[in-house]
């Protein structure tokens, strides 16, 4: 899967979660997702959606706020988890 496809899918997931809180809002790849309006509960939903969408299991040690801070961080996480599989 190409990097641009991953970013497109992650962005769609994030923007759908943000839309539930603040209405349709574009989110930049390097924007802090809590600043964009995601709550800690939304982050759990985001993690589950990422696992489901990319058919991966995120190891417990990688479930950190830093790995879900931005879309770019999530892309990196997905790449690292996919490589380790």
Residue pairs with C-beta under 8 A, 6 or more apart in sequence:
1 54
3 75
3 79
6 54
6 75
6 78
6 79
7 29
7 71
7 75
9 53
9 54
10 50
10 71
10 74
10 75
10 78
11 27
11 29
11 71
13 46
13 49
13 50
13 53
14 27
14 33
14 36
14 38
14 46
14 71
14 74
15 24
15 25
15 26
15 27
17 38
17 42
17 45
17 46
17 49
18 25
18 27
18 36
18 37
18 38
19 25
20 42
21 37
21 38
21 39
21 42
22 37
25 36
25 37
27 33
27 36
27 71
28 71
29 70
29 71
29 72
29 75
30 70
30 71
30 72
31 70
31 71
32 69
32 70
33 43
33 46
33 68
33 69
33 70
33 71
34 69
38 46
43 65
43 68
46 68
46 74
47 58
47 63
47 68
50 56
50 58
50 74
50 77
50 78
51 57
51 58
54 78
54 82
56 78
56 81
56 82
56 85
57 81
58 67
58 77
58 81
59 81
59 84
62 77
62 80
62 81
66 73
67 73
67 74
67 76
67 77
68 74
68 77
